[in-house]
């Protein structure tokens, strides 16, 4: 039943993403517009379709990374935004913009990866390299605040034009993204998928607690470090292309658990990816259309819709456990 509902939402999102806008393309003319040489064909094929694909891929990566972090730290509040990972990646990409440094597009994921790794390492250093999941979460929030302060300092130094670019980037945006941005994510996905397959069973064991995991032969600290590295590998390229799209890594795992409450981490991972993809794709529709012809950042809509939905899911989960 959940699969049918997700499929229906996906069909509706694809229809809205490709048909709505200026110009409006009727659903009956959509097949002819794909690959066409007229204005509607160019807009659908070169603007709307890559944006939709990017929203789905980015949301899947963020949703999966959120579940990895929550399961590794055994805390439903563990999200990339609170561990310094997203903030570090954003800092790595935003700094060259403010400092007027010319950086090739292919290098931006590496800058984001380095910034995310910096944020993650600072969190682990302050928390004793993952000795306590609660310590990792608390120190991660402090590191994220410090990185946010560094971003604010950069924004003060920026001129007016750069400030607008940095501000829109920091809110997360899919505006004017092309097929080049989509293809830039595939090499990272090729690295991440095998790692996810290997990591999923270990996440299920970590959920039992550190003592039980050690009794089953899992090296807890190494597993937690590996989970953080995998989350960085998933988050950094997305942040490099789209900016830090907020709250997807928090909301998607809770939706996956609500849809499959009796499952485990292995079964939650694909559902978390699907939920993350649908969250970003759904949020991008009001980002494109609500204030047309002006586009709003998709990250503002994921935060606006994700916060109340996430709180409701947390409360529902507590009632179910009771």
C-alpha positions as CSV (number, residue, x, y, z in Angstrom):
1,X,0.0,0.0,0.0
2,X,2.8,2.4,0.9
3,X,4.5,1.6,-2.5
4,X,1.3,2.5,-4.3
5,X,1.0,5.8,-2.5
6,X,4.7,6.7,-3.1
7,X,4.2,5.8,-6.8
8,X,1.1,8.0,-7.0
9,X,3.0,10.9,-5.4
10,X,5.9,10.4,-7.8
11,X,3.6,10.5,-10.9
12,X,1.9,13.7,-9.6
13,X,5.3,15.4,-8.9
14,X,6.7,14.4,-12.3
15,X,3.5,15.8,-14.0
16,X,3.6,19.0,-12.1
17,X,7.4,19.5,-12.5
18,X,7.2,19.0,-16.3
19,X,3.9,20.5,-17.2
20,X,3.4,23.5,-14.9
21,X,5.2,26.8,-15.4
22,X,5.6,29.3,-18.2
23,X,4.8,28.0,-20.8
24,X,2.3,25.5,-19.6
25,X,2.6,22.1,-21.3
26,X,-0.6,20.0,-21.3
27,X,0.0,16.4,-20.2
28,X,-1.3,15.2,-23.6
29,X,1.5,17.1,-25.3
30,X,4.2,16.2,-22.8
31,X,5.5,13.1,-24.8
32,X,5.9,15.2,-27.9
33,X,7.6,18.0,-26.0
34,X,10.3,15.7,-24.7
35,X,13.2,16.1,-27.1
36,X,11.3,18.6,-29.3
37,X,13.0,21.5,-31.0
38,X,10.3,24.1,-30.3
39,X,10.3,26.4,-27.2
40,X,8.2,24.0,-25.1
41,X,10.5,21.1,-26.0
42,X,13.6,23.0,-25.1
43,X,12.2,24.1,-21.7
44,X,10.9,20.7,-20.8
45,X,14.0,18.8,-21.9
46,X,16.8,21.2,-20.9
47,X,15.3,23.0,-17.9
48,X,12.5,21.2,-16.2
49,X,13.6,17.6,-16.6
50,X,17.2,18.0,-15.3
51,X,15.8,20.1,-12.4
52,X,13.3,17.3,-11.5
53,X,15.9,14.6,-11.8
54,X,18.4,16.6,-9.7
55,X,15.7,17.1,-7.0
56,X,15.0,13.4,-6.9
57,X,18.7,12.4,-6.7
58,X,19.6,15.1,-4.2
59,X,16.6,14.2,-1.9
60,X,17.5,10.5,-2.1
61,X,21.1,11.2,-1.0
62,X,20.0,13.5,1.9
63,X,17.3,11.1,3.1
64,X,19.7,8.2,3.1
65,X,22.5,10.2,4.8
66,X,20.0,11.2,7.5
67,X,19.0,7.6,8.2
68,X,22.7,6.5,8.4
69,X,23.4,9.2,11.0
70,X,20.3,8.6,13.1
71,X,20.9,4.8,13.2
72,X,24.6,5.1,13.8
73,X,24.1,7.5,16.7
74,X,20.8,5.9,17.9
75,X,19.2,9.3,18.0
76,X,16.2,10.5,15.9
77,X,17.5,14.1,16.1
78,X,20.8,13.4,14.4
79,X,20.7,15.3,11.2
80,X,23.5,16.6,8.9
81,X,22.6,20.2,9.9
82,X,23.4,19.4,13.6
83,X,26.7,17.6,13.1
84,X,28.6,20.2,11.2
85,X,28.6,18.2,8.0
86,X,26.2,20.4,5.9
87,X,27.7,23.6,7.4
88,X,31.3,22.5,6.6
89,X,30.3,21.6,3.0
90,X,28.5,24.9,2.5
91,X,31.6,26.8,3.9
92,X,33.9,25.0,1.5
93,X,31.8,26.1,-1.5
94,X,30.8,29.6,-0.3
95,X,34.3,30.7,0.6
96,X,35.6,30.9,-3.0
97,X,32.5,32.8,-4.1
98,X,33.1,35.5,-1.4
99,X,36.9,35.6,-2.0
100,X,36.3,36.0,-5.8
101,X,38.3,32.9,-6.5
102,X,37.7,31.2,-9.9
103,X,36.9,27.5,-9.2
104,X,36.0,25.0,-11.9
105,X,32.7,23.4,-11.6
106,X,34.3,19.9,-11.3
107,X,36.3,21.1,-8.2
108,X,33.3,22.3,-6.2
109,X,32.3,18.8,-5.0
110,X,35.9,18.3,-3.7
111,X,35.7,21.6,-1.8
112,X,32.4,20.6,-0.3
113,X,33.8,17.2,0.6
114,X,36.7,18.8,2.3
115,X,34.5,21.2,4.2
116,X,32.1,18.5,5.3
117,X,35.1,16.3,6.3
118,X,36.4,19.3,8.3
119,X,33.1,19.7,10.1
120,X,32.8,16.0,10.8
121,X,36.4,15.7,12.1
122,X,36.0,18.7,14.4
123,X,32.8,17.1,15.8
124,X,34.6,13.8,16.4
125,X,37.6,15.4,17.9
126,X,35.5,17.4,20.4
127,X,33.4,14.3,21.1
128,X,36.3,11.9,21.7
129,X,36.0,10.2,18.3
130,X,32.6,8.8,18.7
131,X,32.9,7.4,22.2
132,X,29.4,8.5,23.1
133,X,26.5,9.1,20.6
134,X,25.0,11.8,22.7
135,X,28.4,13.6,23.0
136,X,28.7,13.5,19.2
137,X,25.3,15.1,18.8
138,X,25.9,17.8,21.3
139,X,29.3,18.7,20.1
140,X,28.1,18.6,16.5
141,X,25.5,21.2,17.3
142,X,28.3,23.4,18.7
143,X,30.5,22.9,15.6
144,X,27.6,23.6,13.3
145,X,27.0,26.9,15.2
146,X,30.7,27.8,14.8
147,X,30.6,27.1,11.1
148,X,27.4,29.1,10.7
149,X,29.2,32.0,12.4
150,X,32.1,31.6,9.9
151,X,29.6,31.8,7.0
152,X,28.1,35.0,8.5
153,X,31.5,36.6,8.6
154,X,32.0,35.7,5.0
155,X,28.7,37.2,4.1
156,X,29.7,40.4,5.8
157,X,32.8,40.6,3.7
158,X,31.0,39.9,0.4
159,X,29.8,42.7,-1.9
160,X,26.2,43.1,-2.8
161,X,26.2,40.8,-5.9
162,X,28.1,38.1,-4.2
163,X,26.0,38.4,-1.1
164,X,22.8,37.6,-3.1
165,X,24.5,34.6,-4.7
166,X,25.8,33.3,-1.4
167,X,22.5,33.9,0.4
168,X,20.5,32.0,-2.3
169,X,23.0,29.2,-2.2
170,X,22.9,28.8,1.6
171,X,19.2,28.4,1.5
172,X,19.4,25.6,-1.1
173,X,18.3,26.2,-4.6
174,X,17.6,24.2,-7.8
175,X,17.2,27.2,-10.0
176,X,19.0,27.1,-13.4
177,X,20.4,23.7,-12.8
178,X,21.2,21.7,-16.0
179,X,22.2,18.2,-17.0
180,X,25.9,19.0,-16.2
181,X,24.9,19.4,-12.5
182,X,23.0,16.0,-12.6
183,X,25.9,14.2,-14.3
184,X,28.3,15.6,-11.7
185,X,26.6,13.6,-9.0
186,X,26.8,10.1,-10.6
187,X,30.5,9.4,-9.8
188,X,29.7,10.0,-6.1
189,X,26.6,7.8,-6.3
190,X,28.8,5.0,-7.8
191,X,31.0,5.2,-4.7
192,X,28.2,5.5,-2.2
193,X,25.9,2.7,-3.2
194,X,28.3,-0.2,-2.6
195,X,29.2,1.4,0.7
196,X,25.6,1.6,1.7
197,X,25.1,-2.1,0.9
198,X,28.0,-3.0,3.3
199,X,27.0,-0.4,5.9
200,X,23.3,-1.3,6.3
201,X,23.6,-4.6,8.3
202,X,26.1,-2.9,10.6
203,X,23.6,-0.1,11.3
204,X,21.0,-2.6,12.4
205,X,23.5,-4.0,14.9
206,X,24.5,-0.6,16.2
207,X,20.8,0.0,16.9
208,X,21.0,-2.6,19.6
209,X,23.4,-0.6,21.7
210,X,27.2,-0.4,22.0
211,X,27.6,-3.3,24.4
212,X,25.4,-5.7,22.4
213,X,27.1,-4.6,19.2
214,X,30.5,-5.4,20.6
215,X,29.3,-8.7,21.8
216,X,28.3,-9.5,18.2
217,X,31.8,-8.6,17.0
218,X,31.2,-5.0,15.7
219,X,33.9,-2.5,16.4
220,X,31.6,0.3,17.4
221,X,33.9,3.3,17.1
222,X,35.1,2.3,13.7
223,X,31.6,1.6,12.5
224,X,30.4,5.0,13.7
225,X,33.3,6.7,12.0
226,X,32.6,4.8,8.8
227,X,28.9,5.8,9.0
228,X,29.9,9.5,9.3
229,X,32.3,9.1,6.4
230,X,29.5,7.6,4.3
231,X,27.1,10.4,5.3
232,X,29.8,13.0,4.2
233,X,30.2,11.2,0.9
234,X,26.4,11.4,0.3
235,X,25.9,15.0,1.5
236,X,28.9,16.9,0.2
237,X,28.3,16.6,-3.6
238,X,24.6,17.5,-3.1
239,X,25.6,20.6,-1.1
240,X,28.1,21.5,-3.8
241,X,25.4,21.5,-6.5
242,X,22.2,22.5,-4.6
243,X,23.4,24.1,-1.4
244,X,22.4,22.9,2.1
245,X,18.7,21.8,1.6
246,X,17.5,21.8,5.2
247,X,15.5,19.2,7.1
248,X,15.4,16.5,4.4
249,X,17.8,14.3,6.4
250,X,15.6,14.7,9.4
251,X,12.2,14.2,7.8
252,X,12.8,11.4,5.3
253,X,14.0,8.7,7.9
254,X,11.0,9.5,10.1
255,X,8.7,9.1,7.1
256,X,10.4,5.8,6.3
257,X,9.8,4.5,9.8
258,X,6.2,5.6,9.8
259,X,5.6,3.7,6.6
260,X,7.5,0.6,7.7
261,X,7.4,0.6,11.6
262,X,8.3,-3.1,11.9
263,X,11.3,-3.0,9.5
264,X,15.0,-2.6,10.3
265,X,17.8,-0.4,9.0
266,X,18.3,-2.5,5.9
267,X,14.7,-2.0,4.8
268,X,14.5,1.6,5.9
269,X,17.4,2.7,3.7
270,X,15.6,2.5,0.3
271,X,12.4,3.9,1.8
272,X,14.3,6.8,3.3
273,X,15.9,7.5,-0.1
274,X,12.4,7.4,-1.7
275,X,10.9,9.7,0.9
276,X,13.8,12.2,0.6
277,X,13.5,12.3,-3.1
278,X,9.7,13.0,-2.9
279,X,10.2,15.6,-0.2
280,X,12.6,17.7,-2.3
281,X,10.7,17.2,-5.5
282,X,7.4,18.2,-3.8
283,X,9.0,21.2,-2.1
284,X,10.5,22.4,-5.5
285,X,7.0,22.9,-7.0
286,X,6.0,25.8,-4.7
287,X,9.6,27.0,-5.0
288,X,9.1,27.4,-8.7
289,X,5.5,28.4,-8.8
290,X,4.3,30.1,-5.6
291,X,5.8,33.6,-6.4
292,X,6.3,33.1,-10.2
293,X,8.0,34.6,-12.1
294,X,10.3,34.9,-9.0
295,X,11.7,31.6,-7.8
296,X,12.2,31.0,-4.0
297,X,14.9,28.6,-2.6
298,X,13.7,25.0,-2.2
299,X,15.5,24.8,1.2
300,X,13.1,27.4,2.6
301,X,10.2,25.2,1.6
302,X,11.7,22.0,3.0
303,X,12.3,23.8,6.3
304,X,8.8,25.4,6.3
305,X,7.1,22.1,5.6
306,X,9.5,19.8,7.3
307,X,9.6,21.2,10.8
308,X,5.9,20.8,11.6
309,X,5.8,17.4,9.8
310,X,8.9,16.2,11.6
311,X,7.5,17.2,15.0
312,X,4.3,15.4,14.3
313,X,6.1,12.3,13.3
314,X,8.2,12.4,16.4
315,X,5.2,12.6,18.6
316,X,3.4,9.8,16.7
317,X,6.5,7.6,17.2
318,X,6.6,8.3,20.9
319,X,2.9,7.4,21.3
320,X,3.4,4.2,19.3
321,X,6.3,3.2,21.5
322,X,4.2,3.8,24.6
